[in-house]
């Protein structure tokens, strides 16, 4: 795969995750459903992760951003799982 297609795929991932985060946040503000908050935060961290991938692979090649990328992924999953566990008390 050429470099342009790789960059295009990563940019599309960034755009998709950012759009999902925005739409979920907007829906949370309208409805107040906390599940939308947790998933919106998760997608926000995934968008930041996609941005870190783009920076790491195409813009800043002199230093490795692998650790920040892994921490952003962990934060995304941690926020979602933590929010689901916290809100489980409301569902039961």
C-alpha positions in Angstrom: 0.0 0.0 0.0 1.4 3.4 -0.9 2.1 6.0 1.6 -0.8 8.2 0.4 -3.3 5.5 0.9 -2.0 4.7 4.4 -2.3 8.4 5.4 -5.8 8.6 3.9 -6.9 5.6 5.9 -5.5 7.1 9.1 -7.1 10.4 8.4 -10.5 8.7 7.8 -10.1 6.9 11.1 -9.5 10.2 12.8 -12.5 11.9 11.1 -14.8 9.0 11.9 -13.8 8.8 15.6 -14.0 12.5 16.0 -17.4 12.7 14.3 -18.7 9.8 16.5 -17.4 11.6 19.6 -19.1 14.9 18.6 -22.4 13.2 17.8 -22.4 11.2 21.0 -21.5 14.2 23.1 -24.3 16.2 21.4 -26.8 13.5 22.1 -25.7 13.3 25.7 -26.3 17.0 26.1 -29.8 16.6 24.7 -30.9 13.5 26.5 -28.7 13.2 29.6 -28.2 9.5 29.1 -24.9 8.7 30.7 -24.1 5.8 28.4 -23.8 8.4 25.7 -21.3 10.3 27.8 -19.0 7.3 28.4 -19.1 6.2 24.7 -18.5 9.8 23.6 -15.4 10.0 25.9 -14.2 6.7 24.6 -14.5 7.8 21.0 -12.8 11.1 21.9 -9.8 9.2 23.2 -9.8 7.0 20.1 -9.7 10.2 18.0 -6.7 11.4 20.0 -5.2 8.0 19.4 -5.7 8.3 15.7 -4.1 11.7 15.8 -1.1 10.3 17.7 -0.8 7.6 15.0 -0.7 10.2 12.2 1.8 12.3 14.1 4.0 9.2 14.9 4.0 7.7 11.4 3.9 10.7 9.1 4.9 14.0 10.8 7.2 13.4 13.8 9.3 10.4 12.8 12.3 11.3 15.0 10.7 10.2 18.2 8.4 7.2 18.9 4.9 8.0 20.2 4.1 4.3 20.9 3.7 4.8 24.6 1.3 7.8 24.4 -0.7 5.8 21.7 -1.0 2.8 24.0 -2.0 5.0 26.9 -4.7 6.7 24.9 -6.1 3.4 23.8 -6.0 2.2 27.4 -7.8 5.4 28.5 -10.5 4.9 25.9 -11.2 1.4 27.0 -10.9 2.3 30.7 -13.4 5.2 30.4 -15.9 3.0 28.7 -15.6 0.0 31.0 -15.4 2.2 34.1 -18.5 4.1 33.0 -20.4 0.9 32.3 -19.5 -0.5 35.7 -20.4 2.7 37.5 -23.7 2.9 35.7 -24.5 -0.7 36.3 -25.8 0.2 39.7 -28.5 2.3 38.1 -29.7 -0.5 35.8 -30.1 -3.1 38.6 
